[in-house]
Amino acid sequence: MTTVTVRRSRDGAYDGFECHGHAGYAEEGEDIVCAGISALVINTVNCLQDLLKIPLSVEYDDDGNIECRLQKTDEKTQLLIDSMIHGLEWIQLQYGNKYLAVNEA
């Protein structure tokens, strides 16, 4: 199962997110659920960095885990992360809670 946890600051703004685990929908290299999750999460990180120039720290590891910490947020940042969550929730709805959990902390 893949778990995506979106974190909020005390004022309710997003301050980061992390993605851990493999969906386990199919064999590695053929797992469309894992591919969809990865595409959404990585695209969000890339858009935050490249399009919005948001200061952030990103850590990746060889197992596919990603942790992103934002140093500041604005309306566009909030919208990008809302969009990521929306896409993830659609994957979760389509394929089930067995493969993906989306949480807020």
N, C-alpha and C positions, 0 to 999 in steps of 0.2 A: 504494500500500500504506500502511496505517496501522501505525505502530509504537507500542506502549505499553511503556514501560520503568518498572519498579517498582524503587525504590532502597531499600536497607537500610543501616542504620548498622552500625558495627563489632560491636555486640552482637546483631545479627540482626533488630532491630526495623525495621519500615518507617519510612522517613523522608521518603518522597515518591514521586511518580510523574509521568510526562509522557506525553503523547499527541501524536504528530506525523503529518501526512500524511493523505491521503484514500484510502479503501479502493479505489476504482476498480472496484467491482462493477457499477455502473450509472451513468447520467448523473447529474450533480448535481441534487439535489432528488428523485431517485428511487432513491437508493442505500440499500437497506435494511441493508446491512452497516455502512456508515458511520453510519447513524442508530442502529443498535443499539449500536455502540461508543460513540458520543457520549452516548447515554442512560445507559449504565452509568458512564462516567467522570464526567459532569456530576452525576449523582445521587450518586455517592460523595463528590464535593467538597461538594455541598449538605448531605448528611447529616453529614459531618464538621463543617461550620460550624454548621448550624442545629440539629441534634439533639444532637450530642456537645459542641458549643462548643469544639472543639479549636483551639488557636492554630495558624494556618497562613498561608502566603502563596500566592496563586494569581495566575498570569499567563496571560492569554488574548491571542490576536491575531486579526486579521481572516481569517486562513487556517484557523482552527479548531484551532490548536495550543494545548495546555493544559499548564501546568507547575504542580504543587502540591508545596509543601515543608511538611512537618510540623515543628512545634517541639517536640512531645512526642507520645508514643503510650501507649496502654493496651490492655487486652484488647479493648475495644469497637472501637477504631480498627483493631486487627489484624483483627478479624472483618469489618469493613466492607471493608477492602482485600482480604482473602481472598475475599469474596463478589464483588467487582468482577473479580478475576482469574479466578475460577471461571466467571463469565458470559462473560468475554472468551474463555476457552479453549473454551467451548462454541460460541461464534460461529466461532472458528478451526477447530474440528473440523467444524462443519457446512458452512462455506464454503471452507475451505482456507487454506493458508499463503500463497497468492498475494495475499490481501487484508488479512491481519492477522498481525503478529508480536507476541508477548507475551514480553518479556525481563525478567530480573532483573539488577540490577547492585549 
